[in-house]
């Protein structure tokens, strides 16, 4: 199983709304992630910089950021576009991170 991490940027003052939307994640999005092999997915927030840090395990070849061609992910990105930094297509500005250490 592959681990991957990436960072995104939350807009100031949007922490409560971002958390609320993820607490109410759409069942069809949750199913899509599961079907794609995304496991153990967490997102953390650095409250000083509004940086979101995401980490997930992948059983398949696609992670959450690779599912943008699906309709449910396009709708989710549009739904989230007002609370975070996004690209012109409403996808989150997502920067992959390089793993430099791991301890089981």
VEXKE-478049 format. One record per atom (N, C-alpha, C): x, y, z; atom name. Coordinates in pm, 1 decimal, decimal comma. Example, Ala and Ser with C-alpha at 12.3 -4.5 7.8 and 13.67 -1.06 7.14 Angstrom:
2
node px: 1319,0&py: -569,0&pz: 780,0&a: N
node px: 1230,0&py: -450,0&pz: 780,0&a: CA
node px: 1320,0&py: -330,0&pz: 780,0&a: C
node px: 1285,0&py: -225,0&pz: 708,0&a: N
node px: 1367,0&py: -106,0&pz: 714,0&a: CA
node px: 1290,0&py: 3,0&pz: 787,0&a: C
***
This chain:
104
node px: 84,7&py: -117,5&pz: 0,0&a: N
node px: 0,0&py: 0,0&pz: 0,0&a: CA
node px: 89,1&py: 123,6&pz: 0,0&a: C
node px: 58,7&py: 215,6&pz: -85,5&a: N
node px: 135,5&py: 338,5&pz: -101,3&a: CA
node px: 78,0&py: 448,1&pz: -10,9&a: C
node px: 164,6&py: 526,4&pz: 50,8&a: N
node px: 123,1&py: 644,0&pz: 128,3&a: CA
node px: 153,8&py: 768,0&pz: 45,2&a: C
node px: 66,6&py: 866,1&pz: 53,7&a: N
node px: 95,7&py: 992,9&pz: -12,0&a: CA
node px: 45,9&py: 1106,8&pz: 74,2&a: C
node px: 109,4&py: 1221,0&pz: 57,6&a: N
node px: 70,3&py: 1340,0&pz: 132,1&a: CA
node px: 74,8&py: 1460,1&pz: 38,7&a: C
node px: -8,1&py: 1557,6&pz: 69,0&a: N
node px: -10,0&py: 1680,8&pz: -9,1&a: CA
node px: -61,2&py: 1793,0&pz: 79,4&a: C
node px: -36,5&py: 1916,0&pz: 35,0&a: N
node px: -87,1&py: 2029,9&pz: 110,4&a: CA
node px: -176,8&py: 2115,2&pz: 22,6&a: C
node px: -269,2&py: 2181,6&pz: 88,1&a: N
node px: -363,2&py: 2272,2&pz: 24,4&a: CA
node px: -371,8&py: 2394,9&pz: 113,3&a: C
node px: -447,8&py: 2494,6&pz: 71,6&a: N
node px: -456,1&py: 2618,5&pz: 149,3&a: CA
node px: -601,7&py: 2655,4&pz: 173,6&a: C
node px: -635,6&py: 2670,4&pz: 300,3&a: N
node px: -768,4&py: 2713,4&pz: 341,1&a: CA
node px: -772,9&py: 2865,7&pz: 340,5&a: C
node px: -885,3&py: 2923,9&pz: 307,1&a: N
node px: -899,4&py: 3068,6&pz: 314,3&a: CA
node px: -919,4&py: 3108,7&pz: 460,6&a: C
node px: -867,6&py: 3224,8&pz: 500,1&a: N
node px: -881,5&py: 3269,1&pz: 639,8&a: CA
node px: -1027,5&py: 3271,4&pz: 684,4&a: C
node px: -1049,4&py: 3227,6&pz: 806,9&a: N
node px: -1182,1&py: 3229,5&pz: 865,8&a: CA
node px: -1274,8&py: 3117,9&pz: 820,6&a: C
node px: -1225,4&py: 3021,5&pz: 745,2&a: N
node px: -1310,3&py: 2917,2&pz: 689,4&a: CA
node px: -1294,2&py: 2780,6&pz: 755,5&a: C
node px: -1222,0&py: 2774,8&pz: 866,9&a: N
node px: -1197,2&py: 2646,1&pz: 930,8&a: CA
node px: -1326,8&py: 2575,6&pz: 971,9&a: C
node px: -1417,1&py: 2645,1&pz: 1037,0&a: N
node px: -1540,9&py: 2582,3&pz: 1083,8&a: CA
node px: -1624,1&py: 2531,2&pz: 966,0&a: C
node px: -1632,4&py: 2609,4&pz: 860,2&a: N
node px: -1710,7&py: 2567,5&pz: 743,9&a: CA
node px: -1644,9&py: 2449,0&pz: 673,2&a: C
node px: -1512,2&py: 2451,0&pz: 659,8&a: N
node px: -1440,6&py: 2340,1&pz: 597,7&a: CA
node px: -1464,6&py: 2211,6&pz: 676,8&a: C
node px: -1453,2&py: 2220,6&pz: 808,6&a: N
node px: -1474,1&py: 2103,2&pz: 893,6&a: CA
node px: -1618,6&py: 2054,7&pz: 882,6&a: C
node px: -1713,9&py: 2147,0&pz: 885,9&a: N
node px: -1856,0&py: 2110,6&pz: 875,8&a: CA
node px: -1883,3&py: 2034,4&pz: 746,3&a: C
node px: -1831,3&py: 2084,3&pz: 636,0&a: N
node px: -1855,7&py: 2018,2&pz: 507,1&a: CA
node px: -1793,2&py: 1878,9&pz: 503,6&a: C
node px: -1677,8&py: 1863,1&pz: 563,6&a: N
node px: -1615,8&py: 1730,5&pz: 565,4&a: CA
node px: -1683,4&py: 1636,8&pz: 666,0&a: C
node px: -1738,0&py: 1693,8&pz: 773,2&a: N
node px: -1814,6&py: 1611,3&pz: 867,0&a: CA
node px: -1940,2&py: 1555,3&pz: 799,3&a: C
node px: -1987,3&py: 1625,3&pz: 697,4&a: N
node px: -2107,6&py: 1585,5&pz: 624,6&a: CA
node px: -2072,4&py: 1538,4&pz: 482,9&a: C
node px: -1956,8&py: 1474,5&pz: 467,7&a: N
node px: -1910,9&py: 1431,9&pz: 335,0&a: CA
node px: -2019,7&py: 1351,4&pz: 265,6&a: C
node px: -2035,8&py: 1374,9&pz: 138,7&a: N
node px: -2140,7&py: 1308,4&pz: 62,1&a: CA
node px: -2113,8&py: 1158,3&pz: 56,4&a: C
node px: -2215,6&py: 1077,4&pz: 77,3&a: N
node px: -2197,5&py: 931,3&pz: 71,3&a: CA
node px: -2139,9&py: 884,0&pz: -61,9&a: C
node px: -2181,9&py: 946,7&pz: -172,4&a: N
node px: -2131,1&py: 903,9&pz: -303,1&a: CA
node px: -1982,8&py: 937,6&pz: -320,9&a: C
node px: -1935,1&py: 1044,3&pz: -257,5&a: N
node px: -1792,8&py: 1076,8&pz: -262,3&a: CA
node px: -1713,4&py: 980,0&pz: -175,6&a: C
node px: -1765,8&py: 951,3&pz: -59,1&a: N
node px: -1701,4&py: 854,1&pz: 29,0&a: CA
node px: -1689,7&py: 717,9&pz: -39,5&a: C
node px: -1795,8&py: 676,8&pz: -109,3&a: N
node px: -1794,6&py: 548,6&pz: -180,7&a: CA
node px: -1693,9&py: 550,3&pz: -294,8&a: C
node px: -1687,8&py: 660,2&pz: -368,4&a: N
node px: -1592,2&py: 672,6&pz: -478,2&a: CA
node px: -1449,4&py: 658,9&pz: -427,3&a: C
node px: -1416,8&py: 726,8&pz: -318,1&a: N
node px: -1282,7&py: 717,7&pz: -260,5&a: CA
node px: -1252,0&py: 574,1&pz: -218,3&a: C
node px: -1346,9&py: 511,9&pz: -154,3&a: N
node px: -1329,5&py: 373,4&pz: -111,6&a: CA
node px: -1309,3&py: 280,6&pz: -231,2&a: C
node px: -1393,4&py: 296,8&pz: -332,8&a: N
node px: -1382,9&py: 213,5&pz: -453,0&a: CA
node px: -1249,3&py: 233,1&pz: -524,3&a: C
node px: -1192,5&py: 353,9&pz: -514,4&a: N
node px: -1063,8&py: 383,7&pz: -578,3&a: CA
node px: -945,5&py: 332,1&pz: -496,8&a: C
node px: -971,8&py: 282,3&pz: -375,3&a: N
node px: -864,0&py: 228,6&pz: -292,6&a: CA
node px: -801,1&py: 329,5&pz: -198,9&a: C
node px: -866,6&py: 444,4&pz: -179,2&a: N
node px: -815,5&py: 544,1&pz: -84,9&a: CA
node px: -854,0&py: 499,4&pz: 55,5&a: C
node px: -754,2&py: 487,5&pz: 142,2&a: N
node px: -775,5&py: 440,6&pz: 279,5&a: CA
node px: -706,0&py: 534,6&pz: 377,9&a: C
node px: -750,8&py: 529,1&pz: 501,2&a: N
node px: -682,5&py: 599,4&pz: 610,8&a: CA
node px: -649,1&py: 743,2&pz: 570,4&a: C
node px: -750,0&py: 816,3&pz: 526,8&a: N
node px: -735,5&py: 951,5&pz: 472,5&a: CA
node px: -762,5&py: 1052,4&pz: 583,7&a: C
node px: -665,2&py: 1137,1&pz: 611,6&a: N
node px: -679,6&py: 1242,2&pz: 713,5&a: CA
node px: -634,3&py: 1374,8&pz: 656,1&a: C
node px: -698,0&py: 1482,1&pz: 703,0&a: N
node px: -656,8&py: 1617,4&pz: 667,9&a: CA
node px: -638,4&py: 1693,8&pz: 798,5&a: C
node px: -523,7&py: 1757,6&pz: 811,5&a: N
node px: -490,2&py: 1837,3&pz: 929,7&a: CA
node px: -477,0&py: 1983,2&pz: 888,5&a: C
node px: -495,0&py: 2074,2&pz: 983,7&a: N
node px: -485,1&py: 2217,1&pz: 957,3&a: CA
node px: -381,5&py: 2281,7&pz: 1047,6&a: C
node px: -291,2&py: 2358,7&pz: 988,3&a: N
node px: -202,6&py: 2447,3&pz: 1062,9&a: CA
node px: -277,7&py: 2580,4&pz: 1075,1&a: C
node px: -331,1&py: 2608,6&pz: 1192,4&a: N
node px: -415,6&py: 2726,3&pz: 1211,6&a: CA
node px: -341,4&py: 2858,1&pz: 1195,0&a: C
node px: -210,4&py: 2858,6&pz: 1209,0&a: N
node px: -133,0&py: 2982,0&pz: 1191,9&a: CA
node px: -117,4&py: 3020,0&pz: 1045,3&a: C
node px: -107,3&py: 2920,8&pz: 956,7&a: N
node px: -81,0&py: 2948,9&pz: 815,3&a: CA
node px: -197,7&py: 2912,2&pz: 724,6&a: C
node px: -301,5&py: 2850,3&pz: 778,7&a: N
node px: -416,6&py: 2801,3&pz: 702,4&a: CA
node px: -376,9&py: 2691,3&pz: 603,1&a: C
node px: -263,1&py: 2628,1&pz: 628,1&a: N
node px: -219,4&py: 2518,5&pz: 542,8&a: CA
node px: -287,9&py: 2390,4&pz: 585,5&a: C
node px: -349,6&py: 2324,0&pz: 488,5&a: N
node px: -409,4&py: 2192,7&pz: 510,3&a: CA
node px: -306,3&py: 2087,9&pz: 469,9&a: C
node px: -288,5&py: 1989,0&pz: 553,7&a: N
node px: -195,6&py: 1879,5&pz: 527,3&a: CA
node px: -277,4&py: 1752,0&pz: 519,0&a: C
node px: -273,8&py: 1686,9&pz: 404,0&a: N
node px: -351,5&py: 1565,1&pz: 383,1&a: CA
node px: -257,8&py: 1446,8&pz: 366,5&a: C
node px: -297,6&py: 1334,1&pz: 423,8&a: N
node px: -221,5&py: 1210,3&pz: 409,2&a: CA
node px: -321,6&py: 1096,8&pz: 389,8&a: C
node px: -287,5&py: 1004,4&pz: 301,6&a: N
node px: -376,8&py: 892,5&pz: 273,7&a: CA
node px: -295,4&py: 772,8&pz: 227,8&a: C
node px: -356,9&py: 658,3&pz: 239,3&a: N
node px: -299,5&py: 536,1&pz: 185,3&a: CA
node px: -377,5&py: 501,1&pz: 60,0&a: C
node px: -306,6&py: 442,9&pz: -38,3&a: N
node px: -369,1&py: 408,0&pz: -164,9&a: CA
node px: -344,6&py: 261,5&pz: -196,2&a: C
node px: -451,2&py: 187,7&pz: -212,2&a: N
node px: -440,5&py: 48,4&pz: -255,9&a: CA
node px: -434,2&py: 39,2&pz: -407,0&a: C
node px: -497,3&py: 131,8&pz: -475,5&a: N
node px: -498,5&py: 131,9&pz: -621,2&a: CA
node px: -394,8&py: 227,7&pz: -675,6&a: C
node px: -410,1&py: 263,2&pz: -800,4&a: N
node px: -314,6&py: 353,2&pz: -864,7&a: CA
node px: -355,3&py: 499,6&pz: -853,6&a: C
node px: -477,7&py: 526,9&pz: -806,5&a: N
node px: -527,2&py: 663,9&pz: -800,2&a: CA
node px: -553,0&py: 706,2&pz: -656,2&a: C
node px: -509,7&py: 826,4&pz: -624,6&a: N
node px: -541,8&py: 886,3&pz: -495,8&a: CA
node px: -658,5&py: 981,8&pz: -512,2&a: C
node px: -695,5&py: 1046,8&pz: -405,3&a: N
node px: -810,0&py: 1137,1&pz: -408,7&a: CA
node px: -791,8&py: 1249,1&pz: -510,2&a: C
node px: -670,8&py: 1295,9&pz: -528,5&a: N
node px: -645,2&py: 1406,5&pz: -619,6&a: CA
node px: -641,9&py: 1362,7&pz: -765,9&a: C
node px: -652,4&py: 1233,2&pz: -790,7&a: N
node px: -652,0&py: 1180,4&pz: -926,9&a: CA
node px: -792,4&py: 1150,3&pz: -978,5&a: C
node px: -894,6&py: 1184,1&pz: -902,8&a: N
node px: -1031,5&py: 1146,8&pz: -937,9&a: CA
node px: -1111,6&py: 1264,0&pz: -994,9&a: C
node px: -1042,9&py: 1368,5&pz: -1039,3&a: N
node px: -1108,3&py: 1490,0&pz: -1086,8&a: CA
node px: -1189,2&py: 1477,0&pz: -1213,3&a: C
node px: -1178,8&py: 1366,4&pz: -1282,8&a: N
node px: -1258,8&py: 1348,2&pz: -1404,2&a: CA
node px: -1399,3&py: 1296,8&pz: -1373,0&a: C
node px: -1423,3&py: 1259,1&pz: -1248,0&a: N
node px: -1555,8&py: 1208,1&pz: -1210,4&a: CA
node px: -1650,3&py: 1323,8&pz: -1177,5&a: C
node px: -1776,7&py: 1304,2&pz: -1204,5&a: N
node px: -1875,8&py: 1409,4&pz: -1180,1&a: CA
node px: -1888,1&py: 1444,1&pz: -1032,4&a: C
node px: -1883,7&py: 1343,9&pz: -945,1&a: N
node px: -1899,6&py: 1372,1&pz: -802,3&a: CA
node px: -1782,6&py: 1455,4&pz: -750,4&a: C
node px: -1662,7&py: 1429,4&pz: -795,6&a: N
node px: -1547,1&py: 1508,5&pz: -750,9&a: CA
node px: -1554,4&py: 1649,9&pz: -807,9&a: C
node px: -1597,2&py: 1664,8&pz: -931,4&a: N
node px: -1613,5&py: 1799,6&pz: -988,7&a: CA
node px: -1715,3&py: 1879,8&pz: -907,8&a: C
node px: -1824,6&py: 1815,1&pz: -867,7&a: N
node px: -1925,7&py: 1884,5&pz: -786,1&a: CA
node px: -1870,0&py: 1919,5&pz: -648,8&a: C
node px: -1790,5&py: 1826,9&pz: -589,0&a: N
node px: -1730,5&py: 1852,3&pz: -458,4&a: CA
node px: -1633,6&py: 1970,2&pz: -466,4&a: C
node px: -1551,4&py: 1972,2&pz: -569,9&a: N
node px: -1456,2&py: 2082,8&pz: -586,0&a: CA
node px: -1530,8&py: 2215,9&pz: -599,1&a: C
node px: -1637,1&py: 2219,0&pz: -676,4&a: N
node px: -1715,5&py: 2341,9&pz: -691,4&a: CA
node px: -1776,4&py: 2382,7&pz: -556,7&a: C
node px: -1822,6&py: 2286,5&pz: -480,9&a: N
node px: -1881,3&py: 2309,7&pz: -348,9&a: CA
node px: -1778,6&py: 2366,6&pz: -251,4&a: C
node px: -1654,0&py: 2323,6&pz: -263,3&a: N
node px: -1548,8&py: 2365,5&pz: -170,5&a: CA
node px: -1473,2&py: 2490,9&pz: -216,5&a: C
node px: -1497,2&py: 2537,0&pz: -337,4&a: N
node px: -1417,2&py: 2645,2&pz: -396,8&a: CA
node px: -1423,3&py: 2776,1&pz: -319,6&a: C
node px: -1527,8&py: 2799,0&pz: -243,6&a: N
node px: -1538,3&py: 2926,4&pz: -171,2&a: CA
node px: -1467,2&py: 2925,3&pz: -36,3&a: C
node px: -1407,9&py: 2812,9&pz: 2,9&a: N
node px: -1341,2&py: 2806,9&pz: 133,1&a: CA
node px: -1191,3&py: 2779,0&pz: 124,0&a: C
node px: -1140,5&py: 2756,7&pz: 1,3&a: N
node px: -998,6&py: 2723,8&pz: -12,6&a: CA
node px: -943,3&py: 2776,4&pz: -143,9&a: C
node px: -811,3&py: 2780,2&pz: -153,8&a: N
node px: -747,9&py: 2822,8&pz: -278,0&a: CA
node px: -771,0&py: 2716,8&pz: -384,1&a: C
node px: -813,5&py: 2761,4&pz: -503,1&a: N
node px: -845,8&py: 2667,6&pz: -610,4&a: CA
node px: -782,6&py: 2711,4&pz: -742,2&a: C
node px: -777,0&py: 2616,7&pz: -832,7&a: N
node px: -736,7&py: 2641,0&pz: -970,3&a: CA
node px: -858,5&py: 2688,4&pz: -1049,4&a: C
node px: -839,7&py: 2734,2&pz: -1174,2&a: N
node px: -953,6&py: 2780,4&pz: -1255,1&a: CA
node px: -1065,5&py: 2677,9&pz: -1271,9&a: C
node px: -1034,1&py: 2547,8&pz: -1264,7&a: N
node px: -1138,1&py: 2444,7&pz: -1277,9&a: CA
node px: -1203,0&py: 2407,8&pz: -1144,5&a: C
node px: -1178,0&py: 2487,1&pz: -1040,6&a: N
node px: -1228,4&py: 2467,8&pz: -903,3&a: CA
node px: -1156,9&py: 2357,8&pz: -826,7&a: C
node px: -1062,3&py: 2288,1&pz: -888,1&a: N
node px: -985,1&py: 2188,8&pz: -812,8&a: CA
node px: -899,0&py: 2261,5&pz: -710,5&a: C
node px: -875,8&py: 2200,1&pz: -595,2&a: N
node px: -791,9&py: 2266,8&pz: -496,1&a: CA
node px: -647,8&py: 2277,7&pz: -545,9&a: C
node px: -584,2&py: 2388,4&pz: -511,6&a: N
node px: -441,2&py: 2399,0&pz: -535,9&a: CA
node px: -379,0&py: 2296,4&pz: -441,3&a: C
node px: -320,7&py: 2194,5&pz: -498,1&a: N
node px: -270,2&py: 2080,4&pz: -421,7&a: CA
node px: -124,4&py: 2058,2&pz: -457,9&a: C
node px: -39,5&py: 2057,3&pz: -357,0&a: N
node px: 103,8&py: 2041,8&pz: -379,0&a: CA
node px: 148,5&py: 1910,8&pz: -315,5&a: C
node px: 195,7&py: 1815,9&pz: -397,0&a: N
node px: 243,0&py: 1688,1&pz: -341,8&a: CA
node px: 363,3&py: 1710,9&pz: -250,1&a: C
node px: 373,5&py: 1629,8&pz: -147,2&a: N
node px: 485,3&py: 1636,7&pz: -54,4&a: CA
node px: 569,3&py: 1511,3&pz: -67,2&a: C
node px: 697,8&py: 1527,8&pz: -49,3&a: N
node px: 793,2&py: 1417,0&pz: -60,5&a: CA
node px: 813,5&py: 1356,8&pz: 78,2&a: C
node px: 798,4&py: 1227,5&pz: 88,5&a: N
node px: 823,7&py: 1159,4&pz: 215,0&a: CA
node px: 974,7&py: 1152,2&pz: 239,5&a: C
node px: 1015,0&py: 1199,8&pz: 356,0&a: N
node px: 1157,5&py: 1196,0&pz: 389,6&a: CA
node px: 1185,4&py: 1108,1&pz: 510,9&a: C
node px: 1078,5&py: 1061,3&pz: 576,9&a: N
node px: 1096,4&py: 972,1&pz: 691,1&a: CA
node px: 965,8&py: 899,3&pz: 718,1&a: C
node px: 976,2&py: 773,8&pz: 758,2&a: N
node px: 859,7&py: 695,3&pz: 798,8&a: CA
node px: 903,5&py: 595,0&pz: 904,2&a: C
node px: 822,3&py: 579,8&pz: 1007,5&a: N
node px: 847,2&py: 481,7&pz: 1113,0&a: CA
node px: 717,2&py: 407,8&pz: 1140,3&a: C
node px: 718,5&py: 275,7&pz: 1128,2&a: N
node px: 600,9&py: 195,1&pz: 1161,5&a: CA
node px: 596,6&py: 171,1&pz: 1310,8&a: C
***
